[in-house]
Amino acid sequence: MTDERAAKPDDLRVAIAGLGSIGTKIATALDQGIEGLALSAVAVRDPAKHQAFLNSLRKPPQVLPIEQLGEAADIVVECAPSSHLRSIVEPAVTRGKAAVVVSVGALLDNSDLIDLARANGGRIIVPTGALIGLDAVNAAAIGTIHSVKMVTRKPIDGLKGAPFIVANNIDIDNLREPLKLFEGTAREAAKGFPANLNVAVALSLAGVGPDRTMVQIWADPTVTRNVHRIEVEADSARFSMGIENIPSENPKTGLITALSVIALLRKQRATLWIGT
């Protein structure tokens, strides 16, 4: 009996860089079956650590060095530490492939990759992730957006080790009430909190840019979820949105991030496409 989910010759090949809490969920979804897509390859720092997971898949992918993923796939999904963004995205877009970027904050320091993708017919795709209402921001940006403000409140564990906290020697371990850590632009926030503020950078790229998107970051011992509140003033609408994301196994990352990438991948060959 043939497996209905077996890869077809015209399937889009998907490679994943990183098998942490996000990458493993995406790999599992692809292996279980997403119409028109097939998991072709992964890149991991320690293959032995992930061998049991890979062996559990219906069709285990190739394990390749990061820089070779662009050769083995039509879409490369970046789920790795932000310091690896360039080594994942550059080979893919140079070959005219698509790169799905989770560590979107790192794009601000590697913006030339957008020009590189344009010159070679590649694409850089940022998933919605934790940002409810990103479609509305995209639409409002076609007109004029006057201001965008975002307030983020995170549990203590989700903020530990952030460069801004370390550089300013801020003790958050014994907080009993909310503490405002930062107020400034999305660009500044991404530098100080690179593992926490991808949502702010995605918001800024969809709207008025990283230097006009204003951000507050709070360490809040009273919350157990990553809480984001966003207010947008535009000529077409005034709207606000709030979301409380349940952390994944990695407290710095919301569970919805992986689900957002899976939803994006499902759209690539979807007959019915909902949302911009």
C-alpha positions, 0 to 999 in steps of 0.5 A: 500500500502506498503512503498518501503522504509520500513526497511528490516530485513537485512538492516544495522542499523545506529545510529547517535550521535548528531543532529547538522548541520551534524547529522540532514542532515544524519538522513534526508537522511537515513529516505528518503532512502539509499539502505540497511540501516535504521536509528535505533537510535539517541543520543542527549543531549536535546531530547526535543529540537529535538523532532519536527525534530524527529517527522517529520521523516517518521520513528522516531528512538529510542532516547538512551543514547550515550553508548547504541548506539552500542547495537542498530546499526551496524554502529554508526555515531559520529557527536558530540563534540570531547570530546564525541568521546570515549563514542560513539566509544568505546561501538560500536567497543567493540561490533564488530560494525563500528564507523564512526568518524567525529571528527577525530582529537580526535582519536589522543588522543584515538588511543587505540580505534583502537587496541580495534576495531581490538581485537573485530572485530570492524571498525573505518571509517573516511569519506573523508569530506572536503579533496578532493583527499584523495584517491590519498594520500591513494594510494601514501602512499602505496609507499613513500610520502616525504612531505605533506603540508596543508594551511588552511584559514578560515573566522573569525567566523569559528575560534572564541573560538579555544583553541590556540587563547584563550591561546595566547590571539589573537584578531581576531575580528578586522582583516582587512588582513589575519593573520597567526595564526599557523604553525606546525604539524597536531598533534599540530594543532588538539590540538589548533584547535579541531573543525577546523582541522579534515581535517588535521588529516584525511590527516595525517592518510591517508599519513605520520602521524600527526607528519610529516604532516605540517600545516599552519592556517590563519584567513582571513577576505577576505574569506567567505569559508573554504579554504584548499590547500594541496601539496604532494610530493611522489615517485609516483606523485607530486600533489596539491589540493585546495578546498573552502568549504561552511560553514554549519549552524555551521561556524566551519563545512563545508557543504560537511562534512555531504554530505561526510558521506552520500556518505560513508553510501551509499557505505556500500551496494552499488552494484557499488563502486567508489573510494578506 
